[in-house]
Amino acid sequence: MSKAKSAVSKVVEKELKPSRSPSHFHRFVQIGRVVLVNYGPHEGKICVIADVIDQNRALVTGPLTGVPTQALNFKRLSLTDFVLKIGRGATTKVIKAAFQKDDILKKWEQTSVAKKRAAHLKRANLNDFERYKVGVLKKKEK
């Protein structure tokens, strides 16, 4: 009888223990998270989450990138890997100092996302003759 109880208790213990699988998420919405604006008049600029208003919006500011302090929907933001150490509701002055101290703009320019956006923008701004020259160079490579 005792063997049966111990076997049952082991099965019950296994079922009750939470799984310890690693999380696939590494970027979280948090105060100080550097984000990329992906829609609207400030598209392509980076800014910092200063406060979370509710589950849909955050108060963001981009003191060095020209993004004014405003509430933006999370659907318009893309989270980056960079996080500043600032307090909740930090002023623009504090955020600007932390932004410069951590040299976020330089780090951002070195990311693959920023490089791809810059290449896409450069290609979109080519005039007709420059597009022709690119085509000629492509044909030369073949």
Phi and psi in degrees as a GROMACS rama.xvg file:
@    title "Ramachandran Plot"
@    xaxis  label "Phi"
@    yaxis  label "Psi"
@TYPE xy
-67.9435  -32.5601  SER-2
-65.8102  -39.9341  LYS-3
-66.0963  -41.1698  ALA-4
-63.995  -43.4913  LYS-5
-66.9752  -35.8467  SER-6
-66.6007  -40.9352  ALA-7
-67.3103  -41.2618  VAL-8
-65.4864  -35.2795  SER-9
-65.5937  -41.0254  LYS-10
-64.6568  -43.012  VAL-11
-64.1116  -41.9434  VAL-12
-62.0869  -41.1878  GLU-13
-63.5956  -40.3287  LYS-14
-68.6128  -31.5358  GLU-15
-83.8236  -21.6507  LEU-16
-72.0588  131.44  LYS-17
-70.8918  147.998  PRO-18
-72.2616  145.131  SER-19
-106.794  39.2277  ARG-20
-71.767  141.59  SER-21
-68.2741  146.151  PRO-22
-77.5853  145.069  SER-23
-89.8491  -7.50247  HIS-24
-99.6542  131.541  PHE-25
-124.861  -16.9171  HIS-26
-107.549  121.711  ARG-27
-119.939  152.644  PHE-28
-72.1592  116.852  VAL-29
-153.344  159.924  GLN-30
-63.6384  128.622  ILE-31
95.7517  -6.01827  GLY-32
-69.4649  130.227  ARG-33
-82.5973  130.035  VAL-34
-126.543  157.577  VAL-35
-106.406  128.756  LEU-36
-80.9594  120.507  VAL-37
-109.72  9.42143  ASN-38
-158.785  144.522  TYR-39
106.63  -170.109  GLY-40
-67.2433  -20.9132  PRO-41
-106.396  26.015  HIS-42
-58.0509  134.005  GLU-43
91.6056  -4.61044  GLY-44
-98.7406  152.95  LYS-45
-103.567  151.722  ILE-46
-150.97  -178.126  CYS-47
-124.168  140.001  VAL-48
-77.2087  116.457  ILE-49
-92.6693  -29.657  ALA-50
-161.026  151.218  ASP-51
-101.105  119.924  VAL-52
-79.7322  -55.0352  ILE-53
-152.208  -165.033  ASP-54
-72.67  -6.77289  GLN-55
-114.151  -19.9847  ASN-56
-133.505  153.446  ARG-57
-135.135  151.157  ALA-58
-88.7495  118.091  LEU-59
-121.443  156.215  VAL-60
-149.596  145.079  THR-61
-131.338  81.5164  GLY-62
-63.0123  -30.0553  PRO-63
-100.593  -7.94455  LEU-64
-110.8  -1.56849  THR-65
88.0392  13.4304  GLY-66
-92.2428  116.098  VAL-67
-71.9277  161.334  PRO-68
-65.6112  121.001  THR-69
-159.614  162.928  GLN-70
-88.493  127.715  ALA-71
-126.393  145.34  LEU-72
-72.7698  144.937  ASN-73
-63.9132  -23.6131  PHE-74
-66.4791  -21.2459  LYS-75
-93.8644  3.08333  ARG-76
-120.458  145.557  LEU-77
-119.197  127.73  SER-78
-75.1031  140.663  LEU-79
-107.535  179.802  THR-80
-82.8181  -7.04652  ASP-81
-92.2111  137.568  PHE-82
-133.599  130.378  VAL-83
-94.1243  148.309  LEU-84
-91.4164  89.5614  LYS-85
-131.676  161.839  ILE-86
-87.9316  167.967  GLY-87
-65.5319  131.988  ARG-88
71.6982  28.2743  GLY-89
-62.6374  147.449  ALA-90
-74.5992  164.793  THR-91
-60.9102  -36.6069  THR-92
-63.0285  -44.0632  LYS-93
-66.4357  -42.5621  VAL-94
-65.2349  -40.3991  ILE-95
-62.2703  -42.5823  LYS-96
-63.667  -43.7768  ALA-97
-66.9597  -37.7476  ALA-98
-60.2366  -45.9674  PHE-99
-72.3947  -38.1447  GLN-100
-62.5066  -43.1045  LYS-101
-84.8477  -3.81183  ASP-102
53.6552  50.9947  ASP-103
-65.0337  -40.4057  ILE-104
-59.8694  -41.3358  LEU-105
-67.817  -41.8285  LYS-106
-64.362  -38.8014  LYS-107
-64.1268  -42.44  TRP-108
-64.08  -20.9792  GLU-109
-88.1137  -8.11113  GLN-110
-77.4634  155.837  THR-111
-67.3462  -33.3851  SER-112
-63.0446  -45.1005  VAL-113
-65.8471  -39.4776  ALA-114
-64.774  -41.4712  LYS-115
-66.2959  -40.6797  LYS-116
-64.4662  -39.7864  ARG-117
-66.0377  -41.9194  ALA-118
-65.189  -41.0411  ALA-119
-64.143  -42.6439  HIS-120
-66.1618  -40.7161  LEU-121
-63.2201  -43.0403  LYS-122
-67.668  -36.0696  ARG-123
-68.9553  -25.8936  ALA-124
-93.3762  8.20587  ASN-125
-71.3491  144.53  LEU-126
-88.8818  -178.8  ASN-127
-61.2528  -44.8292  ASP-128
-67.4763  -38.9906  PHE-129
-65.3587  -38.2168  GLU-130
-63.8235  -38.0372  ARG-131
-62.0426  -44.9513  TYR-132
-62.2273  -39.0107  LYS-133
-63.5502  -42.1392  VAL-134
-61.2041  -42.0091  GLY-135
-63.4223  -43.2622  VAL-136
-64.7058  -36.8241  LEU-137
-63.974  -41.472  LYS-138
-67.3871  -33.9324  LYS-139
-65.0335  -36.8747  LYS-140
-63.6517  -34.4969  GLU-141
